[in-house]
Amino acid sequence: MTLPLNPDDLAFVLHDWLDVEELTEHPRYSEHSRETFDAVLQLSQDIAMRCFAPHYKLLDRVEPRRTEAGTVELVPEVAGALKEFLKSGLLSARFGEELGGAQLPHTVTYASMMWFQAANIALSAYPFLTIGNANLLAAHGTREQIDTWVRPMLEGRYFGTMCLSEPQAGSSLADITTRAVAAADGSYRITGTKMWISEGDHELSENIVHLVLARTPDAPAGVKGISLFIVPKFLESGERNDVALVGLNHKMGYRGTTNTLLNFGDGTYAPDATPGAVGYLVGQEFHGLRYMFHMMNEARLGVGFGAAALGYAGYQRSVEYARVRTQGRSLTDPDPTGRPVAIIEHPDVRRMLLAQKSYAEGSLGLLLYCAHLLDRQTIAADEGEAHDLELLLDLLTPIAKSWPSQWCLEANNLAIQVHGGYGYTREYDVEQLYRDNRLNPIHEGSHGIQALDLLGRKVIAEGGRSLQLLDERVQKTISTARQSSGDVADHGEALATAWPRVLEVTASVWSSGDPARVLANATPYMEAFGHVALAWVWLEQQLAASGNSKTHLGKHAAARYFYAFELPKVHPMLDLVEKLDTTLLETSADLF
């Protein structure tokens, strides 16, 4: 079975570039070592390949089914695989020792989780959301809430969800209508409908802890009136809460993940005479969206990791196929006998493989860099340093979510092309990898929403402080590259031309004083910004790849491709943004 990831590449990013072992010099991570980290990754690879990968196509073929009793029926292999995962302790690995966790760095646990995402993205979604749910409550819940709901999740007995979207509101959370009314016992009664709830119902755990956004009766309009509530499937007494499965959504990908429409408080399982599902307020009233962003930002990184994992898995399969598939004759060294060559000998196939490699490995580098910022923030020496790291991570999060979702999807598209006619048959995995990955440009805030967030908020946050922090890092990389020679020095000069243009265009468009025209061009801005950010990541990796191993030489080849084929695309995009084109604003909806 082809490995969906390259362990040597993970080791390169973690150790040769990011030097995660250096984190162990801080007391929080002092119980660990490189041996610990490598053992976790090896364990993850082993469980993923033994328990997750063999069922990848089965879960796509046999989707979750709603029974007449209103429960969800899954193939038994799901429970078996998750049982092995939960036994490993990986679910709680990034949590502190006080919660029974292994207190591993985020950089290592995200890399660990990527093995499961690459092996079977639908299966990996169950623990993925549970980890995010527990993280939010550990940060913002009361001690009682942590003991009641978080600890059972980290023990693998409960699973967790996030309930944001509603049928009429979609991503516009300002328009949610789910209500929360205070009860005499201090709890709340929740009524409303939530849509697109992954893992919203199943029989895999003793309980499901829903985190639900809702409005109290006197809440102000818009996002400022949103509060957050814990609404469990089962109450502490064991009685069923009034959370009802209305139906299952059937997507083009992630087919093994239950995706649900849920009714809260419709009377199906009313626990008492008071209408509504029982819920418990998290933190303060009207701060719900701020708390939920704790989980949403984590989920956005997770979606980026999932997209990169799927792109990487397609790339690995492409390389394997291109080595064994023979077709055509060599352009440069034709066999005198006229025998066909492996298609990896054809320049256009190598183009497609290098493109996939640059997208997948570039995304992996960006995402693990973001995870490393989380670790640095956790152990920061003071509040000022922690705040700067938070700002930098906030700036990179829209890119880390959307760039892999766009370009690793293109990697999957190229993987199908490398396979030729076989690529779009179900006998090969690459068509499923594409379908699975097509969901990620929409998951956790669409491509356009991330673009609005980047240009409308993140680059101008605190007077542009986040952009200044990234500029300091990019300029340092350019300076180091200029002291080198060959491709590395050339790439440093190319980045020294492209990156200042991003800064100039950012300042130029906002000086126009016309926010509507600025934000109408947010998507090409984000795509240009993302390409330059990835060029920086690739140059960083080149500087770390100073040896002659296959991994190091491969880094230079992929970077050379990215700088030759991809970075030049940013200048026309930035030209477009700088002009503040009004086509999208001036085209009447009546013309469509």
Beta strands, then each sheet from edge to edge (+ up, - down):
strand 1: 65-66
strand 2: 72-73
strand 3: 158-163
strand 4: 179-182
strand 5: 188-198
strand 6: 207-214
strand 7: 227-232
strand 8: 243-248
strand 9: 259-264
strand 10: 277-281
sheet 1: 1+ 2-
sheet 2: 3+ 6+ 7- 10+ 5- 4+
sheet 3: 3+ 6+ 7- 10+ 5- 9+ 8-
end
